[in-house]
Amino acid sequence: MASIEKKKTKNWIYALIGFAFLCIGIFPLYNIVANIERNVCYPKVAQSQNIPTTFDRLIMKEEIYAKAKSLISSEMNRNDVLTVLETMAPIAVIHSEDRVVDGSYDTIELDICYLPINNVLFLVFYTNDGIFEEIRLIIED
């Protein structure tokens, strides 16, 4: 009976060790894959939008943000803003919320790459009339 319990304990220890190695290996692997993907995605976007190419994730996101900010004007409505952003890359409206007092906002993801860490997130604010008010870059690192 004692040997069965010893065997179960030993199996649990092996399982925990295996899980620990799996977790330790996944995070570096994710970063390596993200870096490789970034080397493919960012030059394509930079070329199509006429912005400087860089492989630094934060600098590239700021360049894309500056380009988006320059393309959107204050008299645009929500649909116009989404259309402009969609010319840069496919978009996904992650969250949309109507604020009671002073308008509404959208959280928009510009799907530049496959992995979310390489994509760009914006907060876009609108007035009560649905007219563009402000765009902000979300840095999630």
C-alpha positions in Angstrom: 0.0 0.0 0.0 2.8 2.4 0.8 4.5 1.7 -2.5 1.3 2.7 -4.4 1.2 6.0 -2.5 4.8 6.6 -3.2 4.3 5.9 -6.9 1.3 8.4 -6.9 3.4 11.0 -5.2 6.3 10.5 -7.6 3.9 10.8 -10.6 2.5 14.1 -9.2 6.1 15.4 -8.7 7.0 14.5 -12.3 3.8 16.1 -13.6 4.5 19.3 -11.7 8.1 19.4 -12.9 6.9 18.8 -16.5 4.3 21.6 -16.1 7.0 24.0 -14.8 9.3 23.3 -17.7 6.4 23.8 -20.1 5.5 27.2 -18.6 9.1 28.3 -18.6 9.5 27.3 -22.2 6.3 28.9 -23.6 7.0 32.5 -22.6 10.4 32.8 -24.3 9.0 30.9 -27.3 6.1 33.4 -27.6 8.5 36.3 -27.6 10.7 34.7 -30.2 7.8 34.0 -32.5 6.5 37.6 -31.9 9.8 39.0 -32.9 10.0 36.9 -36.1 6.4 37.9 -37.0 7.2 41.6 -36.4 10.0 41.4 -38.9 7.5 40.4 -41.5 4.4 42.5 -40.6 5.9 45.9 -39.8 7.8 46.4 -43.1 4.6 45.7 -45.0 2.6 48.3 -43.0 5.4 50.8 -43.1 5.6 50.5 -46.9 1.9 50.7 -47.5 1.5 53.8 -45.2 4.7 55.6 -46.1 6.1 55.6 -42.6 9.6 54.8 -41.5 10.3 51.1 -41.0 11.4 50.0 -37.5 11.3 46.7 -35.7 10.9 48.3 -32.3 7.3 47.5 -31.3 6.6 50.8 -29.4 8.2 53.1 -32.0 6.3 51.4 -34.8 3.0 51.7 -32.9 3.6 55.4 -32.3 4.4 55.9 -36.0 1.1 54.1 -37.0 -0.7 56.2 -34.4 0.7 59.4 -35.8 -0.3 58.3 -39.3 -3.9 57.5 -38.1 -4.1 60.8 -36.3 -3.1 62.7 -39.5 -5.7 60.9 -41.6 -8.7 61.5 -39.3 -10.3 64.9 -39.2 -12.5 66.5 -36.6 -15.6 66.5 -38.8 -15.7 62.8 -39.4 -18.4 60.5 -38.0 -17.8 57.0 -36.5 -18.2 55.2 -39.8 -15.8 57.5 -41.6 -13.2 57.0 -38.8 -13.6 53.2 -39.1 -13.2 53.4 -42.9 -10.0 55.4 -42.6 -8.5 53.0 -40.1 -9.5 50.1 -42.3 -7.5 51.5 -45.1 -4.4 51.0 -42.9 -5.1 47.4 -41.9 -8.1 45.2 -41.0 -9.7 46.4 -37.8 -11.7 44.9 -35.0 -14.0 47.0 -32.8 -13.2 45.3 -29.5 -15.4 47.4 -27.3 -17.9 50.2 -27.9 -19.6 52.1 -25.2 -22.0 55.1 -25.1 -21.2 57.5 -22.3 -24.3 59.1 -21.0 -23.1 62.7 -20.6 -20.3 63.4 -23.1 -20.4 61.0 -26.0 -19.1 57.6 -26.7 -15.9 55.7 -27.4 -14.6 52.6 -29.3 -11.7 50.4 -28.5 -10.3 49.5 -31.9 -7.6 47.0 -32.7 -5.6 47.5 -35.9 -4.8 43.9 -36.9 -1.4 44.3 -38.4 0.0 40.9 -37.4 -1.4 37.6 -36.3 -0.2 37.8 -32.7 -2.1 40.4 -30.6 1.2 41.8 -29.0 2.2 43.2 -32.4 -1.2 44.8 -33.2 -2.1 48.4 -32.4 -4.9 49.4 -30.0 -6.7 52.8 -30.2 -9.3 54.5 -28.0 -11.5 56.6 -30.3 -13.7 59.2 -28.6 -16.9 60.7 -30.2 -19.2 63.5 -29.2 -22.9 63.0 -28.4 -23.6 63.6 -32.1 -21.2 60.8 -33.1 -18.6 63.2 -34.5 -14.9 62.3 -34.0 -13.4 64.0 -31.0 -10.0 62.3 -30.1 -7.9 59.2 -30.8 -5.5 57.8 -28.2 -2.9 55.0 -28.5 -3.1 52.2 -25.9 0.3 50.9 -24.9 -0.2 47.5 -23.2 3.4 46.3 -22.7 
